[in-house]
Amino acid sequence: MPGSTGEIVENKLVKLDIIDLAFNGKAVAHLDGKVVFLKGGLPGEKVLAEITSTKRHYDEAIVKEIIIKSDLRISAPCKHFGICGGCAWQDLIYNKQLEFKRKQVADCLERIGKIADVKLHDIVGAAELFRYRNKMEFSFHVTGDDSFNLGLHHRGRFDEIFDLEECLLQSDTANRIVHFIRDFVKRYNIPAYDIINHTGFMRFLVIREARRTGQIMVNIVTNKGNIPTRKELIKELRTAFPQVVTLVHNETALKSNVAVGEKEHVLFGVGLIEEEILGYRFYIRANSFFQTNSIQTETLYRAAFDLLMPDKGDRVLDLYCGTGSIGIIISEYVREVIGVELVADAVSAARDNALANGVSNIEFVEGDVKDYLRSDAVGDTPFDIVIVDPPRAGVNPKALRRIIRMQPPKILYISCNPATFARDAATLFKAGYRLPEVRPIDMFPHTMHIELIGVFYRD
């Protein structure tokens, strides 16, 4: 057991020496032989903290005061830092953010995957540390004074929204759109949604902005019904922001706190924007998944293809393909690509994207990956490469077993979660695959999120 690096001051207040950062971004200290995970604090700092939860093997605490500051600490530029649930590492110098992220990848590979002999590259940092997101979601929530807030969630709270002044992850234009929509809703007395009681009308504002083309989509998600002043909204929005090429209205009566509608209306424009990645054009719709850092996505894809080294005769199966960006770009270098995606809207966009780019050797299938892999649609012709780019939960275990039974020579795994990547890597290792190297990519500076690329080989 590690020794104590803290002392009890009184009641639940303790002095702690922070020694590390955990995978979830929390600081790490020791007290009486137990690990303490803290909200706030950086390695090298002595802090006064309050124990908020005591478990069998660890405690949780919140930093109340920094007694000795770390040399790694800088002043966070965002005025909402500490309140907002995002950008938890804005006060940590960037090169150390990268260092801790790489360390966390190494820890997951060794601890979860039991992988020690893989070459782990240095993490590729982002060229842009701010203004890098092409999509932001903001929530409406009523306040106690018959008004409302439009902004982001307080850290750790689903039921509290703070009024956003500026988000440094999106463009100045997008920030001005937030203020415009807030003012419009107030002027026309449109009821905001109550997250707790599930009443009211205005629920979410979603802004999508193509970095290469400059096109902007505004998507307003509401409770059931039409926006009462939609004609005025269209006129005023188009006048104030000519960059906005389309306005979309999504309706939903679902209580889940997700900015996706059950019914969509395009109020002006064509309901999509165009983005450019590595010279290819991609249509992005209101509810389509698309990598949220366009510039760093190019870095990610280049690194993936450098590792994969596709051959002109290869047949490729692209699972969890989304709007088809990876498959469309790689199609130039292979014989055939089959993309599989569950979300119908994404499949429709993927087909449009292939057509727009003149790609004819790709086919997209709508369906659940695990169901597709056990169906006759897979056919008897083997695949040379299987690409998986799953959500944070990783590849579905049944789907992974079916991929293994197919015995593809190469599996390109793009992951947004080192823990599930390591878990799936262990399964592939047991099945006879090897993983020579892993390349981490920092897609989201100032957060603890990490993207990974690895190619598994079957000898």
N, C-alpha and C positions, 0 to 999 in steps of 0.2 A: 504494500500500500504506500502511496506517496506520503511524504511528510507534510506537516501543516505549514502553510505560508500565510497564516492569518491569526488574528487574536480576537476574542470576544470583548466588546466594549461594554455593552449593557443590553439586556433583553435580547432582541433580535438584531441589534446593530453589531457589525463586525468590521475589523480592519483586514483587508485582504491584499495580497500581492498578486497581480494578474500575470500569468506566465504564458498564455497562449490564447488562440481563438479556435473555437469549435466549428464543426461542419455547418452548423446552423447560424453561424455568425456571432454566437454569444461568446463572451470572454470566459476564460477558465482560470480558476484558482483552487487552492486546497485549504481545508479547514478540518482539523482533528481527523486526518486520514481519509476524508471524503472529498470528492470532487464537488466544486461549487460552480454552477453556470450562472453568469451574470448578464443582465441587460445593461449595456453601457460598459465603458472601460476598454483599454487597449493594453497589449503586452508591455510590461515594464512599468506599469502604473501601480501605485498604492492608493487604494480607495476605501472610503467608508461606505459600507453596503448594508442593506436590510434583507435578512433572510425572509423570503416570501413563501417558500414551500420546502418541506423536508421529506425526502424520500429515503428508502432503505440504503441506496448506494450513492446518492448524490443529493445536494441541496440546490435550490434556485434562489437567486437574489437579484436585487436591483441596486445599481450604484446611486448613492445619495450625494456623495461628495468625492471629488478627485483630490487626494492629498498631495501626491507627487505625479506630475504629468509625464507622459512618455514622449521621447523625442520623435516618435512616429506620428504624433497627433498634430493636425493642422486645423485651421478654422474652416468649418464647413460653409460653403458659399450660399447654400439655400436657406432662405428665411424660414422655411417650414421644417428644417432639420430637427430631429428629436421628437417631433409631433407626428410627422408623416410615417407611414408604414414602409416606405421604400427608401432606397439609397442609404442604408444603415452604415456604410463605410465611407461616407463623404469626409469624415474627419480623420481618415487614415491615408497617409501618403500613398500615391498610386502604385509605385514599385513594390511596396509592402503588401498591398492588396493582392497583386499578382503572386507574390511569394507565398502568402497564406493560402491562396486558392490552389496553387500547385501542390502545396503540402497536404491539403485536404484530399486532393485526387490520389496522391500517393498513399495516404492513410486508408482510403476506401479500397483501393486495389489490394493492399496488403491485408487489411483487417477483414473485409467482406469477401473479396475474391480470392484471398490466399495466393495472390500473385506477387512474386518478388523479383522475377527475372525479366520483366518487361522494360523496355527503354522508355522512360517518361520524359518527353521533351519539355523545355521551358515553355510556359504558357505564352501564347501570342497576345500581346496587349492591343487595346483598341486605339485607333488613330484619333478618334473623337471621344473625349471624356464626358462631354455634355451635349445636349441637343441631338442625341443619336437615335431616339426612338421614332419610329414611323407610325406608332399607334399608342393612344392613351385613352383610358376610360375614366370618366368622372361620374360621381354619384350625386343625386339630389337627395336631400333629407330635411324634413321640417325641423324647425327649432321651436323653443318655447315661447317666442314672441311673435307668433303668427307670421314668421318669415321662414327662410330656408337657407341652407348652405349648399353650394355646388363645389365639390372638390374631391379630395381623396380621404381614405380612411385614417383615423388615428391609429397609431401603431398598436397592434394587438386587439383592436376593437372592430367588430363588424357593424355595430350600431351607432357609431359616432363618425360624423363627417366634418372636416374642417373646411372653411371657405378658402378656396385657393386664390392666392394672389399671382403666383408664378411658379411654374414647374420648369426646372432647368434641363429636364430630359427632352422637352419638346421645343419647337421653334417659337420665336416671338409671335409669329402670326397665329399659331395654335393657341398661345396664351391669350391673345387678344380675342380669339373666338370664344374662349371660355367666359371672358368678361361680357362679351356681346350677348351670349345666350342667357347668362344670369340676369343682365339688365332687361332683356326682352321679356323673360318670364315674369319678372317683377312688374314691369310696366303694364302688361296685359293680365296680371293677376291669375296666372295659370297655376293651379294647385300643384305643389311639389309632393313627391311620394314620402310616405312615412315608412321607413325600413322596418320598424318594430310592429306597427299595427297593420301594415300592408294596405294603406289607404292613400288617396291622392293620385296624381296623374304622371307628372314628369319624373322619370326614373334614372336614366343615364344619358350622358353626352359622350359620344365616342368620336374621336378625331383621328383620321388616318391620312397620312401625308407622304406621298412618294418623294423620296429624296432626290432621285435623278431627274424626274420630270417636273417636280414642283406642284403636281396636282393634289388637291385636298378634297377629302370626303368628310361631310358632317353627317353623323348618324345619331338620331334622337330616339331613344328607347322609352316608351311610355306604357302605362296601363292600357287596358282595352279602350278603343275609341280614337276618333280623329283629333289631331291637334286643332283646337278651335280657331286659332289665328294663323293657319298655315299660309294663306295668301300673303299676309303682312310679313310673315317670317321669310318666305321665299324672296320677296321684293327687297327687304332690308338686308338680308344676308348677302344676296348677290351684289347689291350696291356697295356694301362695306368691304366685301372680300371677293374680288374677282378671281382669286386663286381657287376658290371653292367651285369645283366643276360639277358636283352632284350633292344633293341633299336627300337623305334616306330616313324614313320613319318606320321603326319596328314596334309592333304592339305585342305585349305579353301580359297575361294574367297570372303567370307562374310566380310563386312566392320566392323562389330561389334568387339569390343575389348575383345574378349573372346577366351581363349586358347583351343578351341574345333574344331576338323576338320570335314569336310564333307566326306572325304575319308581317310581311314587309311591303311598304309602299315607297316608290321612288317619286319624290316630290319635284325634283328637277334633275336634269342630266340623265345619265344612263345607268346609274346605280353602281358604278365602279370607277376606280382610278387605275392608271397604268404606271407601273414601276419598271425600272431597267436594272437587271442583274447580269453582269458579265456579257453585256451586249445583247441579251435577250429581253423581250418585253413581256411583262406579266400583268394580267388583270387581277385586281384585288377588289373583292366585293365586301359588303358590310360584315358578313358573318364568316368570311373565309379565314382560315389560318394562313399567315404569312410571317416569315421571320421578321421580328420587330426592329432589328438593326440592319438596315439595308446595306450600309457600307461594309460592316464587319461580316455580313453574310457572304460577300464576295471572297473575303479572306478565308472563311470557313469552307466554302466550296472548292476553292483552289487547293487548300490543304488536303481536303478529302480526295480529290482526283489525283493529286500527286502521290498519295499513299496507295490508291487503288490501282493505278496504271491500267486502265481498261484497254481492251483489244478490239479491233474493228469487227471481229467475228463473234464477240460476246453477246449472249442473251441475258438480259437483266430483268430482275423482279424487284420493283421499287415498292416497299410496303410502308404504310402510313404516309402516303405520298403527298397529302395535302393538295395544294393547287398545282402540283406537278413540276415545281421549279428544278429540283435535282434531276429528275428523269429527263426533262426536256433538254437541260444543258448537257447531260452526259450522252444523250441520243446521238450527237454528232460523232462520237468516238466508238459506238457499238453497233451491232446489227439490229437489235430489237429491244424495246423496253415495254414492260407491262407494269402499270401503276395501280395500286389498290388503296382505296380510301373509303372510310365509313360515311363521311359527311357528304350528302348529295350536292349541296351548294359548292363545296370544294371540288368535287368531281366535274361538275358542269364548268367551273372556272378553269380547271386543268385542261379540259378538252378545248375550250376557247383559246387558252394559252398556246397549246400545240398548234392550233390552226393559225393563230396570229403570227407564229414564228416559222411557219412553213415546215413543221416537223411531221413527217408521215410515218415514221417507224416506231410510233409509240401508241399504246392503247391504255385507256383508263377504265377500271372496273369499280363500281360502287359496291361496297360490302365490308363486313367485319373481316379483319385480317385472318383470324383463326378459322372462321367459317370458309373463307376462300381457299385456304391452304388444305382443307380436307375435302374440297369439292372436286368435281370432274373438270372444272374450268382450268385447273393448274396444267392439265394435259400430261403427256408422256415425254415431251421434249425437255431435257434438263436445262436448268439455268446455270450460267457460268458465274454470275454475281447476284447476290441478294443484298439489297440495301434496306436497312431499317433505320427509321428516324422517329422513334416512338415518343409518346408523352412521358411525363416525369415518372409514371409508374413502371416504365420499362416495357419490354416485349412481353405480351401475354404468355404465361408458361406453356399453355397448350400450343400456341403459335410457335414458340421457340422449339418445342419438341418436333413439330412438323417440319420446320425449317431444317433441323438437324437430319431428319429422315430423308430429306431431299438431297442431302450431301453436296451442296454447292461448293466449288473450290474456294470461293471468296465470299465473305460477308462483311460489307461495309456498315459499321454501326456508328451512327451519329446520335449522341446522347446529350440531354440537358440535365442529367442527374447522375453524378459519379457513383452514388450508392447502388442504383439499379443497374448501371452499366457493369459494375464490379460483380454484382449478383449474377447477371446473365453471362458475363465472361467466365465465371466459375463453371456454369452449366456447359458452355461451349468447350471449355478445356477438358471436362470429363468425357465429352463426346469426340475428342481427338483433334480439336482445333487448337491452333497456336496463335498468339498475339505478339508479334515482334515489338511493336511500339504503339504509344498513345500520344496524341497531340491535343493538349487543352487549348481552347480559344476563349478569350474573354469577350463575350458578347454584350455584357451589361456592367460597365464600370460602376463602382460604388455600391454594388450589391454583392451578395455571396454566391450568386448563380454562376455556373460554369458550363461551358459546352465542351464535349469531348469527341474525338474522332479516333477510331481504331479499325484496322482491317484484320479479320480472323481468316487464317489459311488452313485448309485441310490438305495434308500431304498425301 
